[in-house]
Amino acid sequence: MGLLTMTPVERDERFMGMALDEARMAAEEGEVPVGAVIVIGDKVIARCHNRTEALHDVTAHAEMLAITAAAEYLNGKYLDKCSLYVTVEPCAMCAGALGWSQISEIIYGATDNKRGFHTMYSTQQGPLHPKTVVRGGVLEKECAGLMKSFFRSKR
């Protein structure tokens, strides 16, 4: 099925599936399994996963790496025509960076009740750009299951 004939739900699930593939790669590398994909229209311009262990860098979250890759692709710092698909709700650091990037849309899978940006701010929008649309729950069971499985294996 071509991207133009997909329903919005099918489109979201397709791109979240790519983010899940990235998250699985992270888990295989011993990283917390978070994957991110940034698209403009129907074109993927960035695919990343957590690399904090490999790079010895606490800022090497999937979203941060994806923002950098997308900005490089676009040759500019604003992602105002882009959508981010990420397997877990962004943390406060990533939400701040996404706000500065002016990303149009954030679609996440699983909610993070401990470190997700929604738990850290008194407003729904938090540090995001006022025009950014946020939706959660896309392939939520798969995204949450991957995280639970990863941490269960570490105990």
PANU-554727 format. One record per residue: residue number from 1; residue in one letter; x, y, z of N, C-alpha, C in turn. Coordinates in nm, 2 decimals. Last residue first. Layout:
<rs>
R / i / aa / n_px / n_py / n_pz / ca_px / ca_py / ca_pz / c_px / c_py / c_pz
R / NUM / A / X / Y / Z / X / Y / Z / X / Y / Z
...
</rs>
This chain:
<rs>
R / i / aa / n_px / n_py / n_pz / ca_px / ca_py / ca_pz / c_px / c_py / c_pz
R / 155 / R / 1.74 / -0.68 / 3.57 / 1.72 / -0.71 / 3.72 / 1.77 / -0.85 / 3.75
R / 154 / K / 1.75 / -0.67 / 3.30 / 1.86 / -0.61 / 3.37 / 1.85 / -0.64 / 3.52
R / 153 / S / 1.51 / -0.78 / 3.21 / 1.63 / -0.85 / 3.18 / 1.75 / -0.80 / 3.26
R / 152 / R / 1.34 / -0.57 / 3.28 / 1.33 / -0.70 / 3.34 / 1.45 / -0.78 / 3.33
R / 151 / F / 1.42 / -0.38 / 3.09 / 1.45 / -0.36 / 3.23 / 1.43 / -0.48 / 3.31
R / 150 / F / 1.32 / -0.51 / 2.85 / 1.46 / -0.46 / 2.86 / 1.50 / -0.45 / 3.01
R / 149 / S / 1.04 / -0.53 / 2.90 / 1.13 / -0.65 / 2.88 / 1.28 / -0.62 / 2.90
R / 148 / K / 0.97 / -0.27 / 2.92 / 0.95 / -0.36 / 3.03 / 1.04 / -0.48 / 3.02
R / 147 / M / 1.02 / -0.18 / 2.65 / 1.09 / -0.12 / 2.77 / 1.08 / -0.21 / 2.89
R / 146 / L / 0.85 / -0.35 / 2.51 / 0.99 / -0.35 / 2.48 / 1.07 / -0.29 / 2.60
R / 145 / G / 0.60 / -0.26 / 2.61 / 0.65 / -0.40 / 2.63 / 0.80 / -0.41 / 2.61
R / 144 / A / 0.57 / -0.01 / 2.51 / 0.59 / -0.03 / 2.66 / 0.64 / -0.17 / 2.69
R / 143 / C / 0.55 / -0.07 / 2.24 / 0.66 / 0.02 / 2.29 / 0.68 / 0.00 / 2.44
R / 142 / E / 0.33 / -0.23 / 2.23 / 0.46 / -0.28 / 2.18 / 0.57 / -0.20 / 2.23
R / 141 / K / 0.13 / -0.06 / 2.34 / 0.16 / -0.19 / 2.40 / 0.30 / -0.24 / 2.36
R / 140 / E / 0.13 / 0.16 / 2.15 / 0.17 / 0.18 / 2.29 / 0.21 / 0.04 / 2.36
R / 139 / L / 0.09 / 0.24 / 1.89 / 0.16 / 0.11 / 1.92 / 0.21 / 0.11 / 2.06
R / 138 / V / 0.04 / 0.55 / 2.02 / 0.06 / 0.48 / 1.90 / 0.15 / 0.36 / 1.92
R / 137 / G / 0.03 / 0.71 / 2.25 / -0.05 / 0.59 / 2.25 / -0.04 / 0.51 / 2.12
R / 136 / G / -0.01 / 1.07 / 2.19 / 0.05 / 0.95 / 2.24 / -0.03 / 0.83 / 2.22
R / 135 / R / 0.07 / 1.37 / 2.03 / -0.03 / 1.26 / 2.04 / 0.05 / 1.14 / 2.10
R / 134 / V / 0.09 / 1.72 / 1.99 / 0.14 / 1.60 / 2.06 / 0.03 / 1.50 / 2.07
R / 133 / V / 0.19 / 1.98 / 1.79 / 0.08 / 1.89 / 1.82 / 0.14 / 1.77 / 1.88
R / 132 / T / 0.31 / 2.31 / 1.83 / 0.34 / 2.16 / 1.82 / 0.22 / 2.08 / 1.87
R / 131 / K / 0.27 / 2.57 / 1.87 / 0.20 / 2.51 / 1.76 / 0.22 / 2.36 / 1.75
R / 130 / P / 0.43 / 2.65 / 2.09 / 0.28 / 2.65 / 2.10 / 0.21 / 2.58 / 1.99
R / 129 / H / 0.70 / 2.41 / 2.15 / 0.65 / 2.53 / 2.07 / 0.49 / 2.53 / 2.08
R / 128 / L / 0.74 / 2.29 / 2.48 / 0.72 / 2.27 / 2.34 / 0.67 / 2.40 / 2.28
R / 127 / P / 0.76 / 2.27 / 2.76 / 0.85 / 2.36 / 2.68 / 0.84 / 2.35 / 2.53
R / 126 / G / 0.41 / 2.22 / 2.81 / 0.55 / 2.23 / 2.87 / 0.64 / 2.32 / 2.79
R / 125 / Q / 0.15 / 2.16 / 2.74 / 0.25 / 2.20 / 2.63 / 0.39 / 2.19 / 2.68
R / 124 / Q / 0.01 / 2.13 / 2.98 / 0.02 / 2.02 / 2.88 / 0.13 / 2.04 / 2.78
R / 123 / T / 0.18 / 2.25 / 3.27 / 0.09 / 2.27 / 3.15 / 0.11 / 2.16 / 3.06
R / 122 / S / 0.36 / 2.18 / 3.46 / 0.22 / 2.20 / 3.50 / 0.13 / 2.23 / 3.39
R / 121 / Y / 0.60 / 1.92 / 3.40 / 0.55 / 2.06 / 3.37 / 0.40 / 2.07 / 3.41
R / 120 / M / 0.67 / 1.66 / 3.43 / 0.76 / 1.76 / 3.48 / 0.71 / 1.91 / 3.47
R / 119 / T / 0.51 / 1.49 / 3.31 / 0.51 / 1.48 / 3.45 / 0.59 / 1.59 / 3.51
R / 118 / H / 0.56 / 1.54 / 3.04 / 0.42 / 1.57 / 3.09 / 0.42 / 1.57 / 3.25
R / 117 / F / 0.81 / 1.43 / 2.98 / 0.80 / 1.58 / 3.01 / 0.66 / 1.62 / 3.06
R / 116 / G / 0.89 / 1.14 / 3.18 / 0.83 / 1.20 / 3.06 / 0.80 / 1.35 / 3.09
R / 115 / R / 0.98 / 1.00 / 3.40 / 1.07 / 1.10 / 3.34 / 1.01 / 1.17 / 3.22
R / 114 / K / 0.76 / 0.84 / 3.49 / 0.87 / 0.88 / 3.58 / 0.95 / 1.00 / 3.53
R / 113 / N / 0.58 / 0.77 / 3.29 / 0.53 / 0.84 / 3.41 / 0.64 / 0.88 / 3.51
R / 112 / D / 0.58 / 0.79 / 2.97 / 0.69 / 0.77 / 3.07 / 0.64 / 0.85 / 3.20
R / 111 / T / 0.38 / 0.62 / 2.74 / 0.39 / 0.73 / 2.83 / 0.50 / 0.69 / 2.93
R / 110 / A / 0.47 / 0.49 / 2.42 / 0.44 / 0.47 / 2.56 / 0.46 / 0.60 / 2.64
R / 109 / G / 0.48 / 0.65 / 2.16 / 0.41 / 0.53 / 2.19 / 0.37 / 0.52 / 2.33
R / 108 / Y / 0.42 / 0.98 / 2.01 / 0.49 / 0.88 / 2.09 / 0.41 / 0.76 / 2.12
R / 107 / I / 0.47 / 1.24 / 1.80 / 0.38 / 1.12 / 1.82 / 0.46 / 1.02 / 1.89
R / 106 / I / 0.47 / 1.57 / 1.75 / 0.53 / 1.46 / 1.82 / 0.43 / 1.35 / 1.85
R / 105 / E / 0.50 / 1.82 / 1.50 / 0.42 / 1.72 / 1.56 / 0.51 / 1.62 / 1.63
R / 104 / S / 0.67 / 2.03 / 1.43 / 0.53 / 2.04 / 1.41 / 0.45 / 1.95 / 1.49
R / 103 / I / 0.94 / 2.18 / 1.61 / 0.88 / 2.06 / 1.54 / 0.73 / 2.07 / 1.54
R / 102 / Q / 1.11 / 2.38 / 1.70 / 0.98 / 2.42 / 1.65 / 0.91 / 2.30 / 1.57
R / 101 / S / 1.34 / 2.34 / 1.83 / 1.34 / 2.31 / 1.69 / 1.21 / 2.35 / 1.62
R / 100 / W / 1.27 / 2.41 / 2.09 / 1.36 / 2.50 / 2.02 / 1.36 / 2.47 / 1.87
R / 99 / G / 1.12 / 2.18 / 2.15 / 1.06 / 2.31 / 2.15 / 1.14 / 2.41 / 2.07
R / 98 / L / 1.32 / 1.99 / 2.14 / 1.21 / 1.98 / 2.04 / 1.14 / 2.11 / 2.03
R / 97 / A / 1.46 / 2.06 / 2.37 / 1.52 / 2.07 / 2.24 / 1.42 / 2.07 / 2.12
R / 96 / G / 1.26 / 2.01 / 2.56 / 1.31 / 2.14 / 2.55 / 1.38 / 2.16 / 2.41
R / 95 / A / 1.23 / 1.73 / 2.53 / 1.11 / 1.82 / 2.50 / 1.16 / 1.97 / 2.48
R / 94 / C / 1.48 / 1.64 / 2.61 / 1.44 / 1.63 / 2.47 / 1.32 / 1.72 / 2.44
R / 93 / M / 1.45 / 1.72 / 2.89 / 1.56 / 1.76 / 2.80 / 1.53 / 1.76 / 2.66
R / 92 / A / 1.22 / 1.57 / 2.97 / 1.23 / 1.72 / 2.97 / 1.34 / 1.78 / 2.89
R / 91 / C / 1.17 / 1.30 / 2.74 / 1.20 / 1.36 / 2.87 / 1.20 / 1.51 / 2.86
R / 90 / P / 0.90 / 1.18 / 2.53 / 1.03 / 1.25 / 2.55 / 1.04 / 1.30 / 2.69
R / 89 / E / 0.75 / 0.86 / 2.54 / 0.73 / 1.01 / 2.56 / 0.87 / 1.07 / 2.59
R / 88 / V / 0.89 / 0.63 / 2.32 / 0.86 / 0.66 / 2.46 / 0.84 / 0.81 / 2.46
R / 87 / T / 0.93 / 0.61 / 2.04 / 0.87 / 0.50 / 2.11 / 0.82 / 0.53 / 2.25
R / 86 / V / 0.84 / 0.87 / 1.82 / 0.93 / 0.82 / 1.92 / 0.86 / 0.72 / 2.01
R / 85 / Y / 0.83 / 1.06 / 1.54 / 0.78 / 0.94 / 1.60 / 0.88 / 0.88 / 1.69
R / 84 / L / 0.79 / 1.39 / 1.45 / 0.87 / 1.30 / 1.52 / 0.79 / 1.18 / 1.57
R / 83 / S / 0.75 / 1.57 / 1.15 / 0.69 / 1.50 / 1.26 / 0.79 / 1.40 / 1.32
R / 82 / C / 0.80 / 1.91 / 1.02 / 0.84 / 1.77 / 1.04 / 0.76 / 1.71 / 1.16
R / 81 / K / 0.81 / 2.17 / 0.98 / 0.73 / 2.09 / 0.88 / 0.75 / 1.94 / 0.90
R / 80 / D / 0.99 / 2.27 / 1.16 / 0.85 / 2.32 / 1.17 / 0.76 / 2.25 / 1.07
R / 79 / L / 1.25 / 2.25 / 1.25 / 1.18 / 2.13 / 1.20 / 1.03 / 2.15 / 1.20
R / 78 / Y / 1.53 / 2.45 / 1.21 / 1.39 / 2.44 / 1.24 / 1.33 / 2.33 / 1.17
R / 77 / K / 1.80 / 2.47 / 1.13 / 1.77 / 2.43 / 1.27 / 1.62 / 2.41 / 1.30
R / 76 / G / 1.92 / 2.33 / 0.82 / 1.86 / 2.44 / 0.90 / 1.82 / 2.39 / 1.03
R / 75 / N / 1.95 / 2.13 / 0.64 / 2.04 / 2.24 / 0.64 / 1.98 / 2.36 / 0.71
R / 74 / L / 1.81 / 1.90 / 0.65 / 1.74 / 2.01 / 0.60 / 1.83 / 2.14 / 0.59
R / 73 / Y / 2.01 / 1.73 / 0.76 / 1.94 / 1.69 / 0.63 / 1.88 / 1.82 / 0.57
R / 72 / E / 2.05 / 1.86 / 1.00 / 2.16 / 1.85 / 0.90 / 2.10 / 1.82 / 0.76
R / 71 / A / 1.81 / 1.82 / 1.12 / 1.85 / 1.96 / 1.09 / 1.96 / 1.96 / 0.99
R / 70 / A / 1.81 / 1.54 / 1.14 / 1.71 / 1.61 / 1.06 / 1.75 / 1.75 / 1.02
R / 69 / A / 2.03 / 1.50 / 1.32 / 2.03 / 1.44 / 1.18 / 1.93 / 1.51 / 1.09
R / 68 / T / 1.93 / 1.64 / 1.55 / 2.06 / 1.68 / 1.48 / 2.06 / 1.63 / 1.34
R / 67 / I / 1.70 / 1.49 / 1.60 / 1.69 / 1.64 / 1.58 / 1.82 / 1.68 / 1.50
R / 66 / A / 1.82 / 1.24 / 1.66 / 1.73 / 1.26 / 1.54 / 1.71 / 1.41 / 1.51
R / 65 / L / 1.95 / 1.29 / 1.89 / 2.03 / 1.25 / 1.77 / 1.95 / 1.27 / 1.65
R / 64 / M / 1.73 / 1.35 / 2.05 / 1.84 / 1.45 / 2.03 / 1.92 / 1.42 / 1.91
R / 63 / E / 1.59 / 1.11 / 2.05 / 1.53 / 1.23 / 2.00 / 1.64 / 1.34 / 1.97
R / 62 / A / 1.77 / 0.92 / 2.17 / 1.72 / 0.90 / 2.03 / 1.67 / 1.03 / 1.97
R / 61 / H / 2.03 / 1.09 / 2.36 / 1.90 / 1.03 / 2.35 / 1.86 / 1.02 / 2.20
R / 60 / A / 2.28 / 1.18 / 2.45 / 2.27 / 1.11 / 2.33 / 2.14 / 1.02 / 2.32
R / 59 / T / 2.34 / 1.31 / 2.69 / 2.25 / 1.38 / 2.60 / 2.22 / 1.30 / 2.47
R / 58 / V / 2.53 / 1.16 / 2.82 / 2.39 / 1.16 / 2.87 / 2.29 / 1.23 / 2.78
R / 57 / D / 2.76 / 0.97 / 2.67 / 2.70 / 1.10 / 2.66 / 2.56 / 1.10 / 2.71
R / 56 / H / 2.91 / 0.76 / 2.56 / 2.94 / 0.81 / 2.70 / 2.89 / 0.95 / 2.71
R / 55 / L / 2.83 / 0.63 / 2.34 / 2.90 / 0.76 / 2.32 / 2.94 / 0.82 / 2.45
R / 54 / A / 2.71 / 0.40 / 2.44 / 2.82 / 0.39 / 2.33 / 2.90 / 0.52 / 2.32
R / 53 / E / 2.52 / 0.50 / 2.62 / 2.63 / 0.42 / 2.66 / 2.74 / 0.42 / 2.56
R / 52 / T / 2.35 / 0.66 / 2.45 / 2.42 / 0.72 / 2.57 / 2.53 / 0.64 / 2.62
R / 51 / R / 2.20 / 0.62 / 2.23 / 2.34 / 0.59 / 2.22 / 2.42 / 0.64 / 2.34
R / 50 / N / 1.87 / 0.54 / 2.10 / 1.96 / 0.59 / 2.22 / 2.10 / 0.54 / 2.19
R / 49 / H / 1.85 / 0.59 / 1.75 / 1.81 / 0.52 / 1.87 / 1.91 / 0.57 / 1.98
R / 48 / C / 1.70 / 0.72 / 1.44 / 1.81 / 0.71 / 1.54 / 1.75 / 0.63 / 1.66
R / 47 / R / 1.66 / 0.86 / 1.14 / 1.63 / 0.74 / 1.21 / 1.74 / 0.72 / 1.31
R / 46 / A / 1.54 / 1.12 / 0.93 / 1.62 / 1.08 / 1.04 / 1.57 / 0.95 / 1.10
R / 45 / I / 1.36 / 1.14 / 0.72 / 1.49 / 1.22 / 0.71 / 1.58 / 1.19 / 0.83
R / 44 / V / 1.12 / 0.99 / 0.53 / 1.20 / 0.97 / 0.65 / 1.33 / 1.05 / 0.63
R / 43 / K / 0.85 / 1.14 / 0.38 / 0.99 / 1.10 / 0.36 / 1.06 / 1.10 / 0.50
R / 42 / D / 0.60 / 1.25 / 0.38 / 0.61 / 1.10 / 0.39 / 0.75 / 1.05 / 0.37
R / 41 / G / 0.66 / 1.53 / 0.54 / 0.57 / 1.47 / 0.45 / 0.57 / 1.32 / 0.48
R / 40 / I / 0.93 / 1.42 / 0.70 / 0.88 / 1.55 / 0.65 / 0.79 / 1.50 / 0.53
R / 39 / V / 1.01 / 1.25 / 1.01 / 0.96 / 1.26 / 0.87 / 0.92 / 1.40 / 0.83
R / 38 / I / 1.22 / 1.08 / 1.23 / 1.16 / 1.21 / 1.19 / 1.13 / 1.21 / 1.04
R / 37 / V / 1.21 / 0.85 / 1.48 / 1.21 / 0.87 / 1.33 / 1.15 / 1.01 / 1.31
R / 36 / A / 1.37 / 0.67 / 1.75 / 1.30 / 0.79 / 1.69 / 1.32 / 0.80 / 1.54
R / 35 / G / 1.36 / 0.45 / 2.03 / 1.39 / 0.48 / 1.89 / 1.31 / 0.60 / 1.84
R / 34 / V / 1.49 / 0.30 / 2.31 / 1.41 / 0.41 / 2.26 / 1.46 / 0.44 / 2.12
R / 33 / P / 1.60 / 0.10 / 2.53 / 1.54 / 0.08 / 2.40 / 1.44 / 0.19 / 2.36
R / 32 / V / 1.91 / 0.17 / 2.65 / 1.77 / 0.18 / 2.68 / 1.70 / 0.19 / 2.55
R / 31 / E / 2.16 / -0.05 / 2.51 / 2.11 / 0.08 / 2.54 / 1.96 / 0.07 / 2.58
R / 30 / G / 2.26 / -0.28 / 2.42 / 2.26 / -0.26 / 2.56 / 2.22 / -0.12 / 2.60
R / 29 / E / 2.22 / -0.34 / 2.16 / 2.35 / -0.27 / 2.19 / 2.36 / -0.24 / 2.34
R / 28 / E / 1.96 / -0.43 / 2.16 / 2.06 / -0.52 / 2.12 / 2.20 / -0.47 / 2.16
R / 27 / A / 1.83 / -0.18 / 2.22 / 1.83 / -0.29 / 2.32 / 1.94 / -0.39 / 2.29
R / 26 / A / 1.87 / -0.05 / 1.97 / 1.93 / 0.00 / 2.09 / 1.94 / -0.11 / 2.20
R / 25 / M / 1.72 / -0.21 / 1.80 / 1.86 / -0.20 / 1.78 / 1.93 / -0.15 / 1.91
R / 24 / R / 1.47 / -0.15 / 1.91 / 1.52 / -0.29 / 1.92 / 1.67 / -0.29 / 1.90
R / 23 / A / 1.45 / 0.11 / 1.83 / 1.45 / 0.08 / 1.97 / 1.50 / -0.06 / 1.99
R / 22 / E / 1.43 / 0.08 / 1.55 / 1.54 / 0.15 / 1.61 / 1.56 / 0.12 / 1.76
R / 21 / D / 1.18 / -0.05 / 1.54 / 1.30 / -0.12 / 1.49 / 1.43 / -0.05 / 1.54
R / 20 / L / 1.02 / 0.16 / 1.64 / 1.04 / 0.04 / 1.72 / 1.16 / -0.04 / 1.67
R / 19 / A / 1.04 / 0.33 / 1.42 / 1.10 / 0.38 / 1.55 / 1.12 / 0.26 / 1.64
R / 18 / M / 0.89 / 0.18 / 1.24 / 1.03 / 0.21 / 1.21 / 1.10 / 0.25 / 1.34
R / 17 / G / 0.64 / 0.19 / 1.37 / 0.71 / 0.06 / 1.35 / 0.86 / 0.08 / 1.32
R / 16 / M / 0.59 / 0.45 / 1.34 / 0.62 / 0.41 / 1.47 / 0.68 / 0.27 / 1.47
R / 15 / F / 0.53 / 0.45 / 1.06 / 0.65 / 0.52 / 1.11 / 0.69 / 0.48 / 1.25
R / 14 / R / 0.30 / 0.28 / 1.07 / 0.41 / 0.25 / 0.98 / 0.54 / 0.32 / 1.04
R / 13 / E / 0.12 / 0.41 / 1.24 / 0.18 / 0.28 / 1.28 / 0.30 / 0.24 / 1.19
R / 12 / D / 0.07 / 0.65 / 1.09 / 0.13 / 0.65 / 1.23 / 0.20 / 0.52 / 1.26
R / 11 / R / -0.05 / 0.53 / 0.87 / 0.07 / 0.61 / 0.85 / 0.15 / 0.61 / 0.99
R / 10 / E / -0.28 / 0.42 / 0.98 / -0.18 / 0.33 / 0.92 / -0.05 / 0.40 / 0.90
R / 9 / V / -0.40 / 0.65 / 1.07 / -0.36 / 0.55 / 1.17 / -0.26 / 0.46 / 1.11
R / 8 / P / -0.45 / 0.79 / 0.83 / -0.36 / 0.85 / 0.93 / -0.32 / 0.75 / 1.03
R / 7 / T / -0.44 / 0.54 / 0.56 / -0.51 / 0.62 / 0.66 / -0.41 / 0.69 / 0.75
R / 6 / M / -0.27 / 0.55 / 0.25 / -0.28 / 0.51 / 0.39 / -0.37 / 0.60 / 0.47
R / 5 / T / -0.22 / 0.64 / 0.00 / -0.35 / 0.57 / 0.02 / -0.37 / 0.52 / 0.16
R / 4 / L / 0.04 / 0.74 / 0.01 / -0.07 / 0.83 / -0.03 / -0.21 / 0.77 / 0.00
R / 3 / L / 0.20 / 0.52 / 0.05 / 0.18 / 0.62 / 0.16 / 0.06 / 0.71 / 0.13
R / 2 / G / 0.06 / 0.22 / -0.09 / 0.14 / 0.34 / -0.10 / 0.11 / 0.43 / 0.01
R / 1 / M / 0.08 / -0.12 / 0.00 / 0.00 / 0.00 / 0.00 / 0.09 / 0.12 / 0.00
</rs>
